[in-house]
Every structure is written in structure tokens, then in C-alpha cells.
Amino acid sequence: MNRLTKTNRKLKTSVNEMNSLRYINQSFYNVLELIFSDEKALNMNRLYPTVVIFILLGLICGCGEDSWTKKGKEFLAAGDYNSAIWYLQQAIDAKPTNAEAHYQLGLAYHHSGQNQAAIKSLRTAAKLAPERSEIQLALGEIYLEMGHRKLAETFFLNVLQESDSKDVLQKIARLTGNVYHTTRLTPDYVRAYGPSTSAGRVAFTAYVDDNNEIYVIDIDGKNKKRLTFNDTNDYSPCLSPDGTKIVYVSFMRWRNSNDEIHIMDVDGKNKKRLTFNVHSDGNPTFSADGKLIAFDSNRDGNSAIYIMDADGKNQRKLIFTGKTSSEDGSTADAENRSMGNLRYYAPSFSPDGSRIVFAGYYIEGSKGRNAEFGMRNSELRKARPLVFFASILPSFHPSISLQLSNNLGVETNSSNHAPSGYNVVSQIYVVDVDGKNLRQLTNVSAINSNPSFSTDGKKIVFDSNRNPRGDEFGESNSGIHIMDADGENQMRLTSDEYISMEPVFTPDGKKIVFTGQKTDSDNLGIYIMDLERPYTREELIKRLRGI
């Protein structure tokens, strides 16, 4: 069960309980008023026990001003925004000059989508505590979300004039662009995607000669070399840890073929096919010792995670044992039946080889949270070439240049075959290589995908199209995010103004290589983010001033 679910259960209080607390609190103050306003009643020998009882009741129930604020903050942290608003309003009613309560109330309104109410509360908080930069920062974030960029930048500049803390700089950088310095590795005229790194080199796919081919390039942009030359689409390359092999996916787009996994030397020689079946296999990745390859396949119906030896032998499905927690706190069996038919894809090994992180998606719609996709085989055949969830969600299929969005089930060049009212939701999971200890790491209704461990195993990078608040679907482009290996401290690293996806760490852990597209007119390209070069205060001021 995830931390958020535990917190929600711990804090869950019914409306009747809230009203009871409110009644006791009001009764306490009413009795005190009666006691000290009625001179005839000031017989302290008689009234002392009554006063003590009501004081103790007030303390036990935690109904004082500070307790209202504390309780509201707890509900806010748990994601129960309505309860947070209720408690924080009680704190403000008790003390209208409570700047912290106004600030927290503004945050609660913001997270619940009530931006105008949030602005009103935050402006009140700013008047009561003008020295608090976090209030100015919150106002800037909301104005930016509402499209008032100039007004937002004014608030951010005010904050930067007063603060140079790492957290403040990081948040302003994230809201207004990239957090770290980023450069493009591949030429602007080349459409490239799907990077993999090893031994100072990057493997990627490029669209050339009306086809997708595998390339390698040095991490400094030198020595670009094409490795595949054929009429098939070759994509999703992954370099072996020692840099001598590349495993990749290939399919003949002009024929009714399947995506199959191949392997070759890093110079393009000794190509060998590893999988042979009538269904699609995709997203191959090496283990840290290079002896195993994990991949996804829909050979048994729904997409699942498979493992095989590096030579293609001993192919087996990763069977989950035990139970995993779902978003609502309930548990599901190994096939996750209570969560609907989850499709698993995009696996990646941990550095020590003991765990696999991957993504799993389901269809969320008006007919129920886990409604079936509901497409007939005839429709699927008619829709080809289509976006295969199993292989590249939400990346790019070699046949088309369209990105999968949440409200699409299957997207083609000419048609939208999505069931009306449905969304695609994808979450990040981690499991031991023996199938035990399956855990869900993300809990946001969005497409969270393409996870990859850092070199030390402490972090996971992934892409997500969650909104700027980070809590649900939004109109954001897919962006690079990072989190601790246990799912804590999730944070966006790239601007939501352009597409960024498919992140991987370099072997030294100092950089992140990913696919990006800055404008609609730009080609997709491979970018490198330098984690040792965060934007400084002076650089952020120049960014905001447009210098």
C-alpha cells in the first residue's frame, strides 16, 4: 500500500465527526462566555470543575486555532482538498490574521482547481506576511498556469530578489523552463528519438530515406555512424553495458509483419534475430551484466514483461507473485484483475540486477475506471499502421509521427479509433526479478512511462504528461521527471512548453539523455541534460527578463 493511501486512511474523518468537533468547540467558547459574563455565576468553587472539563475537551479535541491549521495541512498533504479547505477555513474564522492558514487554504484551492479562490487567499496571506517568498512563488505559479505569464514573471522576479535558496531556484527554473542546462546532440535536420547510452556513446533511431534506422554517436556529438541499411524499420536500440552490442526492434512496415527483437555488434555487423512469434515484442533492455534482456510482448494477449538470455534463449514471462496496491488502496492479485487488464511495457533493470522498473497502462473511461478497450479485431486491422501500446506508449511508432495522447486509444494517420470518453492512464511499477514485491511508484492519472534507473540505483527518471501541478491530466506536453527509487520526491525537470520523453542516465550518472522537440516545426532530436549545471539565480533573472 502506498504512502498516500495510508495517509488518507489515517486522516479520513466523516462529515458528522467534523460537525461534532465544531459543536464541542463552539460549546466550549459559549460556556466560557456565559461564565465570565454572569457575575452571579462567578462562584469559582462551583464553576472550576466545569471550566477545567471544557478546557480539557478543547485540548483533547484539538479544536484550537493551531490545530485547525495543522489538521488542514495534513489533509492537504494527503490530497483530500475538500477536508483541507474546511479545516483551514475554521482556522481563519478563529483568527482572520492567520497568514499560514490563508496560505495553506490558497494551496488547497489551487490543487482543487479553484484558482480564483486560491489567488484571493494567497493575496491575503501575502499582505499579512509580505516577507514570505513561498507565498509570492505560489501566486506566480497560479498566474503562470492561468496563462498570465508576464504577471507570473513579476512575482518570480520579486522572489529571486529576496531568495537564492536551492529549492526556490529549482522551482522557478522548473516552472519557466528546464532545471538544468540542456543541449541538442543530434543535428536539427535529423529526426531522431529513442536514445540509449553506454561507454561514452549514444545509440538512437533516426528517420532517413523514408525509413527508420539505428545510429550511434559519441556523447560529445562526434563520430555519428549509421548501423542499419534496409527497407525495414529498425528502432528502440539499447546498448549493452560494455558498449559492444546493440539490441533493437525491427519490423517491415510495408508487410503485415510483427515487431521482433534483434541484436548486432556496435559496428552494425553480425545481426541476429532473437524472437520469433506472431505477436509484437518491443522495448528490449540489457541487464547490468549484459547476460539478460528484458522486453515487453503481447504474445499471450495483454502486454507483459518477459526476460530472455542475451542470445535469445530461455524466454519466459515475468510472473508477479503476491499482491500489489492499487490507487484506491485495495489490493490486486498477480494478474491485477481488480484493476482491470493492465498492460505492462518499457522495462529497465536496476544497476544491481535485482529489480525491474516498468510501466503499466489501462483504459480509464465513463463506463468504469478499468473499462475494456472495446475494439474489434476488424477495426484493429483496418487501423494499421497503428500505435502499439505494448511497444512504444507514449512514444513514437516508426510508421507515423504522431504522439499518443491520453484521450486516444489507437491513433493513425487518418483516424481516431479511441472509444469516446476514455483515457489512457499509465503508471510506473517496480518488481524483483523473481516477480516478488511488486510496487506502484506513481499515483497520478496521466501517462507516466519509459522509466530508467540511475547508475547508483537511487533515482528513477521517466516521462509524464501530468499537468503543472503534477496531480492529474493536463494540457502539458510529455516532460522528463525524476523521483527517488521508492517513488518519493517526484519532480519535473523539463519545460512543459515542448515535448521531452524517453530519458536515460549516462553511465556516470551526471547527465540525462532524452528525446525532445522544442517547437512543432522542429524535428525530434536527442538532447543531453547536465545534472551538474543547474540554472543560477542570475541566469534565471535573465531568463525572466528575456535577456
N, C-alpha and C positions, 0 to 999 in steps of 0.2 A: 504494500500500500504506500502510495507516495506521501510526501510530507504535507502537501496541500490538503489532501483528503483527511489526514489525521487532524490537522489544524481545524478544518471545517467541522469535523465531528466534535472536537473538543469545545468549540465555541458555539455550537448550534443551540440556540435559545428560542423558544416559541414566543409568539406574539403575546400570549396570555402571561407568560413569565415576565416579559418586558413590562406589561401593564401592571403586574403585581409589584414589581420593583418600583415603578413610578408612583404607585399608590402609597407604598410604605414610605418612600422618600418624602412625598408631599405631606403625608400624615405627620411625620416627624417634625417638619417645619411648622405645621399648623398647631401642633401641641405646644411647641416652644413659644410660639407667638401668643397662644392663649395663656400660657403660664406667666409670661413676663409682662403681659398687658393687663392682667386681672390682679389688682392689689390684694383683693380678698383671698386670692389663691396662693399668695406668696408665703404659705406656711411650709418652709423648706423641709421640716422634718417629715411632712406628709408627702411632699412632691418629689423629694430627692430620688427615691427608688424609681419613680416613673420617668424622670428625666434621664437617669442612667440607662434604663431599659431602652428608651428610644434612641439614645446616643449609640448604644451598642448595636441596636438594629441597623442604624445608619451605617456604622462602620462595617458590620458583618456583610450587609448587602452591597457594600461598595458603591453607594449611590452618590458620593461626593463628586464635586466638580472634576478633580483629577482622575477619579475612577471612570467617569463618563468618557473622558478623552482617551484614557488608556484602553478601555474596552472598545471604543470606536477604532482605534489604531489596530487592535488585534483583528477585528472583523475586516478591516481594510486589507491587512496583510494576507488574510485567508481568502480574499476575493469575494466576500459577502458584502457587497457595496450598499445594499439597502439597509442592512443592520448597522453598518458603519455610519451611514448618514443619520439614522435615528439616534444613535448614542451621541454622536458629535453635536447634533442639534440640542440635545439635553444639556451638554456641557456649555454650549453658548447661551442657552436660556438661563443657566445658573450664573454665568459670568460672561456678559457680552464682550468684554475686553480680552478674552482668552484667545490670544493670537495663534497658539498652537492648534486649538480646536478649529478655528477658521481655516487654517492652512490644511489640516487633515481633511476637513469637510470639502475643501476645494479639490483635493486629490480624489476623494471618493466620488464626487460628482463627475470629475473628468473620466475616471475609469468606467463609470456607468453610462458615459456618452452624453452627459448633460453639460456641455461646455459653457453655455451662458451662465448657468448657476455656479459652475466652477470658477469662472472669471470673477463673478461677484464676490464669492467667498475669499478668493485669493487676493483680490484688491483690498478687501477689508483687512486681511492678515498683513498685507504689505504696509498699510497705514499704521497698524498697531505695532509692527516690528520692522521698520524700514531697513534695519541693519542685517536682516536675514536674507542672504543671497539665494537660498534654495527656493524662497517664495517667488523672487523675480525670475528664477530659472523655470519654475513651473508655469508661470504666466507666459513666458516666451515660448515654451513647448506647446501650450494650447493654441496660442495665436498662430504658430507655425503650422500646426495641424489643421487649423481653420483656413489656411491659405493667406494669412496676413503676414507675409514674410518680412516686410520692412519693419513692422511693429515688433515682430518677434526678435529681429536682429538688434533692435534698440535695447530690449531687455537683456539679451545675451551680452551686448557690449557693456552695459551697466554692471553686470555680474563680473565680467572679465576685468573691469577697472578695479574691483574690490577684492577679487579672489584669484589665486593661482593654484588652488589645490588640484591634485591629480584627478580626483573624482569629477570635479566641476569641469575641468578641461576636457576630460574624456567624454562627458555627456554632451557638452556643446559641440565637440567635434563630431560625435555620432549623429546629432540632430541636424547638423548643417553640411555634412559630407562624410568623408572617410575618417576613421580614428587614427590610422597610421598612413604614412607616405606610401603611395602606390604608383607603380609604373607599368606600362604595357610592354610585354615581352615579344609578342608576335607583331609583324608588320600590319599597318592599318588596312592594307588592301587584301589581307588574307582573312577569311572567316574560319576561326579556329575555336575549338572547345574540347572539354574532357581531358584536363591535364593529369599527369602522374609524375612524381618526382623520385629520383634516386641517383646517388653518386654524382651529384653536380649536374644532372641533366633533367630535362623535362620532355616527356612524351605527350603528344596531343593529336587530335584529329583536325584536319583542315579540308575545306571544301575546294577542290581543284578539278578542272576538266570535267565539270558536271558530275563529280563523284566525291566520295569521302575517303581520304587516305590517311595513313599513320605517318607522323613525322617525329623526329627528336631534335632537340636544340639544347645548347648549353644554358645554364642558369643565367649567364650574363648576356644572352641573346646571340651568341656566336655559334657557328658551325651547325646551322639548320640543315637537316637531311631528310629526304623523303624515303620511306622504307617500303611502301606497298605501291604496286603499279598494276592495276587490273580493273575489270569492269564491275567488280563487286564493291559494296560499301564496307569499309573497314573502319571501326571506331571503338571507343571505350578502351584505350590502351592502359595497361598497368605495368610499370617497370618492376622487375624483380629487385629485392633489396641489394643485391650485389651489382646491379646495373647491367647484367649480361643477357637477360631475356625480357621479352615483352609478351604478355598475354593480352588478347584483344578479341573483339566480336566482329564477325563478318557475315554478310548476307547479300544475296543477289536481288537487288531491288527490281530488276526487270523480269524476274521469275517469281513464281509462287513458292519462295523458299523461306527457311526459318533462320533466325539469328543463332549462330553457332560459335563456340569458343575455339580460338586457335592460339598457337604460340609460335614465336620465332626468336632468333638471335637479335641482339640490339642493332646489328648492322643490316637486318632485313633478310638474312639467309635462314635456311633450314626451317621453313614454315611447316607446321604440323597442325592438323585438326584434332581437337580433344573431345568434342561432344558430337554425338550422332543421334538425333531423335526428331520427331515430327513436331515438336514444340520449340518455343524460343528460350534460349539461355542468354544471360547478359550480366553486365557489371562484374567481370572477374577481378579478383584481387589476390595478391600473394600474402602468405603468412610471413612473419618477420624472418624466419629461417629459410624461406623460399621453397619449402618442401610441400606446402599445401596451397590450394587455390579455392577460395570461396566464391560463389556466384549465385545468382538467382535464376530460377527456372519455373515455368508453368507446366512442366511435363506431367504433373499429377493433378492438373486442374487449376487451382489457385496458385499464384506465385509464391514460392517458398525459397528458403536459403538451403543451398547444397554445398558440400565440400568434396574435393577430389585431390588425389595426389597430383603433383606438378606435371606428371607425364600423362594425366588423364585417367589413370586407373582408380579403382575403389570409389566411384561416385556414389555418394549417399546423402540422403535428405537429413537436415538438422532437425531432429525431433525434440520439441520442448517438453520437458518433464516438470511436474509441479504446477503451480498456478501463477498467474500474473495479475496485477491490479489494473482495473480499468479506470476511466476518467471519473465515474461516479462512485468510486470506492469499492465496488463489488469485484469479485474475482472471476476469472475465466479459466477453463481447462486448457490443455495443451493446444487444442485447435481453436481456442478463443471463441467458442460458439456463442457465448453470451454477448460478445461484442460484434457479432456478425462475422462474415468471412473476410478476415484481414488478409491482405496480400503483402508478402514481405519481399523486399528488394534492396539493392545497393549495400551489400555487406562490406565490412572492413575489419581486419584483425587488429587487436591490441598489440603493442610492441612486444610483450612477453608471450604472445600467442595463446593466452588463456581465455580471452573473451572475443566476441564478435559484436560489433555495433552495426545496426542496420535500421532501415525504415520500414514501416508498415502502413498501408493505406486502406481506407474503407470508404464507402459511399454514404454520405450523410444527407438526408432529404426529408421532404414533407411527409413521406409515408412511414416515417420511423427513423431513428438515429442510424440504424445499420441496414437500411433497406437494400435489397439486392439491386444489382445494376439494371437488370430487366431488358437487356438487348438480345435479340435473336441472332442465331448464327448467320442467317441470311443477311441481316443488317451489317454484321461484322465483315462478312465477305465483300459486301457492296462498298464498305467504307475504306477498304485498303487503297493506298497505304495508310495505316492508322498509327496513332501514338500508343505504343505498348506500355501499359503501366509497369509490367514486370521488369522491363529493362531500363527505362530512362526517365521515369517520372521524378521530378517535373522538368527534366532536361529536354534536349532536342533530339528528335528522331532524325536519322540521316536523310530520310526522304523528304522532309519538309523543314521549314524554318520557322515554325510556329511554336510558341511556348505554351505548355499546358497551364491552364488557369483553373482556379478552384471550381468554377461553375460549369466546367466541361467534363464530360465523361470520356468521350473519344472525339478527337478533333482531326479533321482532314483539310486538304487544300480548299475544298469546296463546300463542305457541310459540317454542321454541328450535330453530332449524334448523341448529345447529352440528354438524359431524361430530364424533363422540366422540373425545376425546383430542387435539384440535387446538388450537393457539393462533394468534392473530393477532399478528404482530410487525411493527412499523413503525419505520423508521429515517429519519434526516434526511440529505439529499444536497444538493450544490451543483454547478452546472454553468455554463459560459459560455453566453451566449445563442445562440451558434452551435453548441452541442452538444458542444463540446470540454471537456476537463479535468473529467470527472465524478468527484466525490469523495464518499465516505461520511463523514459527520461524527460520527454517533453509533454506538456499538457495544454497545448494551445490549439484551438480549432483553426488550423491553417495547414499548408503543405510544408512540413518540416522533413528535409530529405538529405541524401548524399553525405552522411556523417563520416568522419575520419578522425582517428586518434592522433594526438600529438606524440612526438618521439618519446617523451617520458611517461606517456600514458595518463597524465593528469588532466588533460583537456580534450575536448571534442569540438571540432568545427563542423558546421553543417549549413545548409541554406534554408531559408524560410521566407514566406511572403506574408507573415503576420503584420498587423498594422503598426504604426509608430509607437503606440502604447505597449505593443508586444503581447496583447492578450486575446486577440481574435482575428478573424478575417479582416482584411482592409484592402485598400487600393494600392498598397505598396508593391513595388517590384520585388522579386526574389532577391534577398540580400544575404551576405555572409554573417553568420552568428558564431559565437563561441560560448562554451559552458564548461563547468567542471565535469569530470568523468562520471560523477554521480547525479548530474542533471541540475546542480545548483548554479546560481550566478550566470544566467543566460543573458547575453548582451549582443547587440548588433554592431558590426564593425564597419560596414559599408553604407554609403548613402542610399536612401530609398528612391532617389531620383532616376536611377538606372539599374539595369539587371546585373546581378552578380550571383554566381552559383558554382557548384562543383568544387568546393575548396579542399585542398590537401596541404599538409605541412611539408616543408623541406626537411631532409633528414636531420639537419642541425636544430630544428625547431624554431629557428629565428625568423622564418618567413612563411607566408601562406600563398600558395599559387591557386588561382581560380579562373573561371570563365567570366567575362564581363562584356557589357555593351553599354556605352555611356549615353548614346542617343539612338533614336530609331534609324537614323541614316548611317550609323556606324556598323561595321562588321563586328560580329562576335570576335573576341580575342582573348589571349591568355595574359593575365595580369599577375604581378607579384606585389604582395603587401609586406613591408618591412616592419616587423614587430618591435624592432629596436629603435624605430624612428616615429614616435608619436608626435602629433602636431603640438607645437609650443603655444604659449599664451600669445606671443607676438604674431605668430603665423595665423592663429585663429582670429585675432583682431583684424589683420589684413584681409583674411577671407571674408569676414562680415562686412568690411568696408568696401569690398570689391576691388581691392588693390592688386 
